[in-house]
């Protein structure tokens, strides 16, 4: 899910995954943020997107927008 599109040609995507804790057998959520390259500035906040790994565009931006699943 896109959480920010304020930068030019860059989006911040938050990925949330759910897994069972190995010791306590309780379901836990973990989130990770990825900076992705958006060449046409087409993704908006709240959009569900698919990103793929790509060449490094900058220090933190090594992902690229593949398509938008609205």
C-alpha positions as CSV (number, residue, x, y, z in Angstrom):
1,X,0.0,0.0,0.0
2,X,1.4,3.4,-1.0
3,X,1.8,5.6,2.1
4,X,3.5,8.6,0.6
5,X,3.9,10.1,-2.9
6,X,5.3,13.5,-2.0
7,X,8.7,13.1,-3.6
8,X,9.2,13.5,-7.3
9,X,9.2,10.0,-9.1
10,X,9.3,8.3,-5.7
11,X,6.7,6.5,-3.6
12,X,6.9,4.9,-0.2
13,X,5.3,1.5,0.0
14,X,4.4,-0.2,3.3
15,X,4.3,-4.0,3.2
16,X,2.6,-5.7,6.1
17,X,3.0,-9.4,6.8
18,X,1.3,-11.6,9.4
19,X,3.1,-14.6,10.9
20,X,2.8,-16.8,14.0
21,X,5.3,-16.1,16.8
22,X,7.4,-19.2,17.2
23,X,7.4,-19.2,21.0
24,X,4.1,-17.6,22.0
25,X,2.0,-19.0,19.2
26,X,0.3,-15.7,18.7
27,X,-0.2,-14.0,15.4
28,X,2.0,-10.9,14.9
29,X,2.2,-8.2,12.2
30,X,5.4,-6.8,10.9
31,X,5.7,-3.9,8.6
32,X,8.5,-2.8,6.2
33,X,8.8,0.4,4.2
34,X,10.3,0.5,0.7
35,X,11.1,3.4,-1.5
36,X,10.2,2.7,-5.1
37,X,10.7,4.5,-8.4
38,X,7.6,5.8,-10.0
39,X,8.6,7.2,-13.4
40,X,5.2,8.8,-14.4
41,X,4.1,9.8,-10.8
42,X,0.9,7.8,-11.3
43,X,0.5,6.1,-7.9
44,X,-1.5,7.9,-5.2
45,X,-1.7,7.4,-1.5
46,X,-3.8,4.3,-0.5
47,X,-3.2,2.5,-3.8
48,X,-2.3,-1.2,-3.7
49,X,0.7,-1.6,-5.9
50,X,3.2,-4.3,-7.1
51,X,6.9,-3.4,-6.9
52,X,9.9,-5.3,-8.2
53,X,13.5,-5.2,-7.3
54,X,15.6,-3.1,-9.7
55,X,18.9,-1.3,-10.0
56,X,19.8,1.2,-7.3
57,X,18.3,4.6,-8.1
58,X,19.7,6.2,-4.9
59,X,20.9,5.1,-1.5
60,X,17.5,3.9,-0.3
61,X,15.6,3.5,-3.6
62,X,16.2,0.0,-5.1
63,X,12.6,-0.9,-6.0
64,X,10.5,-0.1,-9.0
65,X,6.7,0.2,-9.5
66,X,5.4,-2.6,-11.7
67,X,1.7,-1.9,-11.7
68,X,-1.2,-0.5,-9.7
69,X,-3.9,-2.8,-8.3
70,X,-6.7,-0.5,-7.3
